[in-house]
Amino acid sequence: MTRIDFYRYADDKLRFACRLAAKAYEKPARLVVYAPERRVLEAFDQLLWTYQALKFVPHCMANSPMAAETPVILAGAEDDPPHHEVLLNLGNDEPRNFASFERVLEIVGKDEEDKERARGRYTFYKKRGYEINVHDVEA
């Protein structure tokens, strides 16, 4: 069954997502970063290029010819990712295919609106019997 991890109190959700992507790559684990809005994926893509001065996290869009060999995939709602190990959700709702992944990562910001949306996702997963772990983000 899919394991769900919530990371709460993130100052900057995209920067923290970069941190999780770098950690997954170093493990190594294959990661799909999901966002239904293409602009979020594009912003995340740009941030990954500059996140670490001396390291690089190999990544590409799900529709790239290199997707099958790339450890971090950026995928939108219409994309079919090539692997299903870890899913990092940058959307406001639970992804439709989350249950096909071994693990789902959810990031919760500090603002009340984001917390409320995260509570909805938490309740959705909990009602369906998924194992949920909650972690507080440390700077």
C-alpha positions in Angstrom: 0.0 0.0 0.0 1.2 3.5 -0.8 2.9 5.4 2.1 2.0 9.1 2.4 4.4 11.6 4.0 3.3 15.2 4.8 6.0 17.8 5.4 4.5 20.8 7.2 5.5 24.4 7.9 7.6 24.9 4.7 8.6 28.5 4.2 8.9 28.1 0.5 7.2 25.0 -1.0 9.2 24.9 -4.2 12.6 25.3 -2.5 11.6 22.5 -0.1 10.5 20.4 -3.1 14.0 20.9 -4.5 15.5 19.6 -1.2 13.3 16.5 -1.4 14.2 16.0 -5.1 17.9 16.2 -4.3 17.5 13.8 -1.4 15.6 11.3 -3.6 18.3 11.5 -6.3 21.0 10.9 -3.7 19.2 7.9 -2.2 18.8 6.9 -5.2 15.0 6.8 -5.7 13.1 7.6 -8.8 10.8 10.6 -8.3 7.9 12.1 -10.2 7.1 15.7 -9.4 3.5 16.3 -10.1 1.7 19.6 -10.7 -1.5 20.1 -12.7 -0.4 23.6 -13.7 2.4 23.8 -16.2 3.6 27.1 -14.8 4.4 25.4 -11.5 6.4 22.7 -13.3 8.3 25.3 -15.3 9.1 27.3 -12.1 10.2 24.1 -10.4 12.4 23.2 -13.4 14.1 26.6 -13.3 14.7 26.4 -9.5 16.2 22.9 -9.8 18.9 24.3 -12.2 20.0 26.8 -9.5 19.1 25.1 -6.3 22.6 23.7 -5.5 25.8 25.4 -6.7 28.0 22.3 -6.7 25.4 19.6 -7.4 22.8 18.8 -10.1 19.6 16.9 -9.9 19.0 15.2 -13.3 15.4 16.0 -14.4 13.2 16.4 -17.4 9.6 16.7 -18.4 7.6 13.5 -18.6 7.2 13.8 -22.4 10.9 14.0 -23.0 12.6 11.2 -24.9 15.0 10.9 -21.9 12.2 10.4 -19.4 12.7 6.6 -19.0 16.3 7.1 -18.0 16.0 10.2 -15.9 15.6 9.9 -12.1 13.4 13.0 -11.6 10.5 13.5 -13.9 8.2 16.6 -14.0 4.7 15.6 -14.9 1.4 17.3 -15.4 -2.2 16.0 -15.2 -2.1 14.8 -18.9 1.3 13.0 -18.5 2.0 9.3 -18.0 5.2 9.1 -16.0 7.6 6.2 -16.9 8.1 5.1 -13.3 6.0 4.9 -10.1 8.4 4.8 -7.1 7.9 8.2 -5.4 5.4 10.9 -6.2 5.9 14.5 -5.0 2.6 16.4 -5.2 2.8 20.1 -5.9 -0.9 20.3 -6.7 -3.8 21.4 -4.4 -5.6 18.1 -4.7 -4.5 14.5 -4.5 -3.2 13.2 -7.9 -5.6 10.8 -9.7 -2.9 8.0 -10.0 -1.3 8.4 -6.6 -2.1 4.8 -5.5 0.2 3.5 -8.3 3.2 4.9 -6.4 5.0 3.3 -3.5 5.2 6.6 -1.7 3.6 10.1 -2.0 5.2 13.3 -0.6 3.0 16.2 0.3 4.3 19.7 1.2 2.3 22.0 3.4 3.1 25.7 3.6 2.6 28.1 6.5 -0.4 30.0 5.1 -3.9 29.1 6.3 -5.2 28.5 2.8 -2.5 25.9 2.0 -3.0 24.3 5.4 -6.7 23.9 4.7 -6.1 22.3 1.3 -3.6 19.9 2.9 -6.1 19.0 5.6 -8.5 18.0 2.8 -5.8 15.8 1.2 -4.9 14.3 4.6 -8.6 13.4 5.3 -8.9 11.9 1.8 -5.9 9.6 2.3 -6.9 8.7 5.9 -10.4 7.7 5.0 -9.0 5.3 2.5 -6.8 3.6 5.0 -3.4 4.9 3.9 -0.4 5.0 6.3 0.4 8.7 6.9 3.5 10.1 8.4 3.8 13.8 9.3 7.1 15.6 9.5 7.9 19.2 10.6 10.1 21.0 8.2 13.3 22.3 9.7 15.2 25.2 8.1 
